[in-house]
Amino acid sequence: MSPFQKAYCVLRYQGPGFVATRLRIKLATMTGSLRRAFRTRPWDTMRLDDLVQPGVPTEPDGFAQYKWENQPPFFFDLGCPPVIPRSLRGLDAGRQPRFDERLRLLRKNRSVYFFRIPSPTPIDWRTNPIDGMTGRPGVTWCDLPDYLPEQGDLRTMWEPARAAWAIDLARAHAHGLAADAGELFWLWFDSFVPSSPPWEGLHWKCGQESSVRLIALALGFWSLARDPATMPRRWVQFARLAWATGYRVAQHIHYAISQKNNHAISEAAGLLLVSHLFPEFHASPRWQALGRRVLAQELRRQIYDDGSYVQHSMNYERVMLHGAMIGLRLAELDGRPFDRDIYESIGRCGEFLFQMMDPNTGRVPNHGNNDGAYILPLSECDFTDFRPVVQTAYYLTHRERLLPAGPWDEDLLWLFGAEPGGRHDHDPAKGALSREERSPGAVVAAPESRAFDAGGYYTLRRRESWAMIRCHTYRDRPAHCDQLHVDLWWRGLSILQDCGTYRYYVPGRPDVEYYFKSWGAQQRRDRWAEPAGAGIAVHVVPVAAGATASLRNDAVRPARLRRRDERLRPAAVERPAPARADRCGRGLLARGGRPARRGTPYCGPAVAHAGLSTRA
């Protein structure tokens, strides 16, 4: 494709607004105005006198006293985290490493990566301990390239700076598990902040990362405000970080808006958080107005009518919901809730994820990009468990629970305080939907067979098994090639599971980056497919129990996957042309169309109870 053809396609498919925004950003970078706007500086040169309105004390003791006397309403009172009932304490809900092990790692100055992997070495904010690579120091964030071979994957570098450790320490204090939680919080805070002066280095490169970090640190700070380690000077340090974050986001949020994804929503939530916690900042009224406008605009733009999401990703929809719920709760606490249609959109998202969820485990199909993001880990539920976000989204919009009581209810305590325990005094006129105003059928005892036509998601459910197929007419660009995703589940086990994406960048291995976005990694072979373009329609054909369930796609080279329920046997594939075994299917596919021989690894017993067929 020639440069002129590429420019035409970008203008046609992205729109003139996108092109104008990106050209403006490119011009600001080339002329140096962006660098001048984010001129780096030491933390101690950021004086409160320059940040707050006249009349606000700026000495540490006076400022701390002022904040105690003028504390804004938050999710819980300052220094008083929610009381965790005995029923939620000590639960093993699947999260690894366990709570006590994570606290032990924090005392050794070690973090946990992607809610799975303990850091092999003490924390170094500029080093990737998994790949052994190091980021560039002393560089303004806008001068750092996105991809540097010597730096490795930025996502891995960012992980500990998302400050899940701060939420762990806040929760440890509430659970009564760590008498030294305050000391540990400030030990980690004092480790990160000096290593990342305002707008310098990789941890300031992304406004979303900055916002997510501040949300976690705010929960930790507010929980531990009465701890002896939280001295008056800590208020000044936290205020400086909050202001620097607000400035970073506000000055460049137009880039996040141009991305049309969860970045803008997280950044809007960050602006609302800064302006809510520190209304005395000169910029707070402006930041609050900007955050409200962007959050409402992007939620209306990004959420489809059926509750599915513009990024074609289950995990990224959860990221969006977390940011949106933070913003909506802050607006409620401020006495200025968002319009009813915003709550309705969030309610549809919660309902959508509920219908995509396995009721036994809380897991959902690993469809779409998944980089391990989880910005509100407020319980001991595993990263793959979506029950916390489903329960919270439903409670936000209906002021009652959808799911039975369980460890996922801890999220409600952190975001709503004692209210979920029995107080249902929220005025529906202020935003949330009343019982009478809910749409019929919004509450179901369990997920059911549903069609989400706007997003192209279709589920078929039986008592112990269910399937999900994605068949969509794309209006928004996907980041992966997965036009016909299929998930099969049986008794909480995903027997056809997508492998995910996880990494942004693999130095020296473009083939690996390509593979995980291609058809070959999406439960099928890219050699089966012809170039995309033909429309695909879904036809659901009920069949009797015990009959054959088949998936057929006539838009590509003919292939039929057969499985029978109630049969403990490997699957067989009928194909007209020989090909290699599909390893992504864990041995489901045999060579040359022959049935897999006895002993071939497979994903479990056949589970389908209904027929799925597709044709162009």
NUMARDREN-459822 format. One record per residue (C-alpha): residue in three letters; z, y, x. Coordinates in steps of 0.1 Angstrom, whole numbers, plus 5000, padded with zeros to 4 digits. Example, Ala and Ser with C-alpha at 12.3 -4.5 7.8 and 13.67 -1.06 7.14 Angstrom:
NUMARDREN-459822
ALA507849555123SER507149895137
//
This chain:
NUMARDREN-459822
MET500050005000SER499050345014PRO501550635016PHE499750804988GLN499850494966LYS503550454974ALA504250824965TYR502450784932CYS504350474923VAL507750634932LEU506850934911ARG505650724882TYR508450474881GLN511450674893GLY510551004876PRO510251364888GLY513951424886PHE514651144911VAL511951264934ALA513151624933THR516751524941ARG515751304970LEU513551574984ARG516351824982ILE518651595000LYS516051525027LEU515451895032ALA519251955034THR519551685061MET516551815081THR517652175081GLY521252085090SER522752245058LEU524351915048ARG525951875082ARG527352225080ALA528752165045PHE530651865060ARG531652005093THR534351775106ARG537851905114PRO541251775123TRP543651695095ASP546251955106THR543752235103MET543552175065ARG546252415053LEU547652395018ASP547452775016ASP543652745015LEU543652464990VAL546152564962GLN546452854939PRO548753144946GLY552453084938VAL552452714948PRO554852644977THR552952515007GLU555852405030PRO556452035028ASP559852055012GLY558752314987PHE555552144978ALA557251804973GLN559851974950TYR557052154931LYS555251824925TRP558451654913GLU559151934889ASN555451964877GLN554351604879PRO551251534857PRO551351244833PHE550050934850PHE549650564841PHE553450534849ASP556150784858LEU556350904893GLY558250654915CYS558750424885PRO556150144885PRO555849934854VAL558549674848ILE556949334853PRO558349084828ARG559648744841SER556748574824LEU554348744849ARG556448704880GLY555648434905LEU552548314887ASP549948134907ALA546848244888GLY544348134915ARG544148434938GLN543948344975PRO545648404998ARG548848404977PHE550848714972ASP553548634997GLU550948535023ARG549148865018LEU552449055023ARG553048855055LEU549648945068LEU550249315061ARG553449305082LYS551249165110ASN548749455105ARG546149225092SER543949265061VAL542149035037TYR538449055035PHE536649005001PHE539748854985ARG539348545005ILE539348585043PRO542348695063SER541348925092PRO541548725125THR542849025144PRO545049335136ILE543149605118ASP540749825136TRP539050065112ARG535850095133THR535449735141ASN533949445121PRO536149155130ILE533848895114ASP530748995134GLY532549165163MET530549485159THR531749845162GLY530750165144ARG530050495160PRO532950735164GLY532851115162VAL529751145140THR529551325107TRP528951085079CYS525551225070ASP524251165106LEU525050795105PRO522150565097ASP522750315069TYR521750025092LEU522649995128PRO522349665147GLU525349745168GLN527449835137GLY526449535116ASP527049525078LEU528649845065ARG530049665035THR532249445058MET533449755077TRP534349925044GLU536349645029PRO539849715043ALA539350085037ARG539050015000ALA542849985002ALA543549674981TRP546549655005ALA547949974988ILE547749804954ASP549349494968LEU552249704981ALA552649894948ARG552749554930ALA555149404955HIS557549694948ALA557249634910HIS557749264915GLY560749314937LEU559049114965ALA559149354994ALA562049595002ASP559849735030ALA556849815008GLY557250185013GLU557450155051LEU554349925051PHE552350165029TRP552950455052LEU552350235083TRP548850155070PHE548250505057ASP549150645091SER546850395107PHE543750485086VAL544050855082PRO544050955119SER541150725125SER539050895099PRO539251275101PRO537651465072TRP534051355067GLU533751195101GLY532650835106LEU531550545084HIS534450555059TRP533250895046LYS529550785043CYS529750675007GLY531350884979GLN532050574959GLU533950424988SER535950744992SER536750744954VAL537750374953ARG540050424983LEU541750724966ILE542350534934ALA544150254953LEU546150494974ALA547150694944LEU548550384927GLY550450294959PHE551750654964TRP552850704928SER554650364927LEU556450434960ALA557250804956ARG560950744954ASP561050524985PRO562950675014ALA559850645035THR557950885012MET559351205028PRO558251555018ARG555651575045ARG553951275029TRP553051484999VAL551151725021GLN549351435038PHE548351275005ALA547251614991ARG544951675021LEU543351335017ALA542851394979TRP541251734985ALA538951605012THR537951314989GLY537251554960TYR535151784982ARG533151494997VAL532351364962ALA531651694945GLN529251824972HIS527051514971ILE527451354937HIS523851434928TYR522851154952ALA524950904933ILE523451024900SER519950964914GLN520950604921LYS521550534884ASN524250284891ASN528050244893HIS528350484922ALA528150794900ILE530750644876SER533250564904GLU532750914919ALA533251084886ALA536550884882GLY537551004917LEU536951364907LEU538951324875LEU541751164895VAL541951444921SER541951714895HIS544451534874LEU547051464901PHE546551804918PRO545752064891GLU546952334915PHE543952304937HIS541552594934ALA538652354929SER540352124903PRO539052294871ARG535552274885TRP535951914897GLN537351804864ALA534451954844LEU531951794868GLY533751454866ARG533851464828ARG530151564825VAL528951304850LEU531051024836ALA529951084800GLN526251134810GLU526150814832LEU527950594807ARG525450694780ARG522550644804GLN523550314821ILE525050094794TYR522549914772ASP522949904734ASP524249544735GLY526849614762SER524849474791TYR524349694822VAL521549874840GLN522249694874HIS521549344860SER524849224876MET528049084861ASN530149194890TYR528649544892GLU529349584855ARG532949504862VAL532949774889MET531550014864LEU534149934838HIS536949974862GLY535750324871ALA535150414835MET538550294823ILE540250494850GLY538350804839LEU539050744802ARG542750684807LEU543151004827ALA541351194800GLU543651054774LEU546751144795ASP545351494799GLY545051524761ARG541251554762PRO539851204754PHE536151144755ASP533951114725ARG533950814702ASP530550694713ILE531850654749TYR534650424737GLU532150224716SER530050174747ILE532950044767GLY533949824738ARG530449674738CYS530649604775GLY533949424771GLU532449224743PHE529449134764LEU531449014793PHE533648814770GLN530648634756MET529348574791MET532748434802ASP533848074805PRO537048054783ASN538747804805THR538547984838GLY537548344830ARG534548304853VAL531048444844PRO527548354857ASN527148484892HIS524048674880GLY522748974899ASN524049144931ASN527549054940ASP528949214972GLY532549114966ALA533549444950TYR536749444930ILE538249794928LEU541349724906PRO542949394917LEU546049454896SER547049094890GLU547148754907CYS543948644889ASP541248534912PHE538348754921THR536048544899ASP538348574869PHE537048834844ARG539848804819PRO541749104833VAL538849344828VAL537949194794GLN541549224782THR541849584795ALA538549704781TYR539349564747TYR542749714747LEU541450054757THR539050064728HIS541149884701ARG544749914712GLU545349544708ARG544749234729LEU541749014726LEU542948724748PRO546248534746ALA549048644769GLY548548544805PRO548648674841TRP545648904833ASP548049114812GLU549449274843ASP546449514844LEU547549644810LEU551049724823TRP549649924852LEU547150124831PHE549050164799GLY552750124808ALA554949984781GLU552450044753PRO550849694753GLY554349544749GLY554549654713ARG553950024710HIS550650084692ASP551150454685HIS547850584699ASP545950814675PRO542450664670ALA541151004662LYS541651084699GLY538950834710ALA539850474706LEU538650274675SER541050194648ARG541249844632GLU539249964602GLU536550124623ARG535749824644SER532449664638PRO532549334619GLY532649024641ALA533849224672VAL536748984676VAL536148614679ALA538548334687ALA536248214715PRO532848304730GLU530048184708SER526248144710ARG524848494711ALA521648684718PHE521849014737ASP518249124732ALA518549464749GLY519749314782GLY517848984777TYR520948754779TYR521148444757THR524048194754LEU524247854738ARG527747704734ARG529247374724ARG532847254725GLU532847164762SER529647304776TRP527547614774ALA524447764789MET523248114797ILE519648214802ARG518248564813CYS514948664799HIS514449034801THR511749304799TYR512849524827ARG513249894820ASP515349954851ARG514549824886PRO516549514896ALA517749464932HIS516849094932CYS514048864920ASP515648654893GLN513548694862LEU514648364846HIS518248294855VAL519847984841ASP523547894842LEU524947554830TRP528747514825TRP530847204816ARG534647214812GLY534947534833LEU532647404860SER529447584869ILE527047314877LEU524047544881GLN525347844900ASP523648134917CYS524548174953GLY525148554952THR524148824977TYR527348954993ARG525949125025TYR523949445027TYR522649395062VAL522249105086PRO521149245120GLY518149065134ARG517748845104PRO515449015078ASP514548665066VAL518148605055GLU518248945037TYR515048865019TYR516048505010PHE519148594990LYS517148844969SER514148614964TRP513348354939GLY514148084964ALA517848174962GLN517948194924GLN518047824914ARG514247794918ARG511547794944ASP509548114951ARG506547894958TRP506647784922ALA506048134909GLU502948334906PRO503148714911ALA505348874885GLY503749044856ALA503348804828GLY505748854800ILE508148564792ALA509748494758VAL512748284750HIS512548014723VAL515847844714VAL515347504699PRO518447324684VAL518546954691ALA520846684680ALA523746574702GLY522546314726ALA518946434726THR517146564757ALA517546934766SER514747084785LEU513847414802ARG510147484804ASN508447784819ASP504747794813ALA504348144830VAL504647974864ARG503447644878PRO504547374852ALA508047244859ARG510447074836LEU514147014842ARG515546734822ARG519246654815ARG520946444789ASP524446504777GLU527046224779ARG525246074809LEU526746064843ARG523546054863PRO521646284886ALA518946504871ALA515246424874VAL512446674878GLU508946634866ARG506546834887PRO502746804893ALA502946894930PRO505246774958ALA507647014974ARG510747014995ALA514146944979ASP515747254965ARG519047294984CYS520247574962GLY520447324933ARG522847114954GLY520546814954LEU519446834918LEU515746834927ALA514146534943ARG511046524965GLY507646494949GLY508946494914ARG510646154918PRO514046104903ALA516846164928ARG517945834942ARG521345694935GLY524045854956THR522146194958PRO524646484955TYR524546644922CYS526546904902GLY528246684878PRO527546514844ALA524846644822VAL526146904798ALA523347054777HIS523647004740ALA520747234729GLY517147274739LEU515847584758SER512147644762THR510247944775ARG506548024774ALA504448324782
//
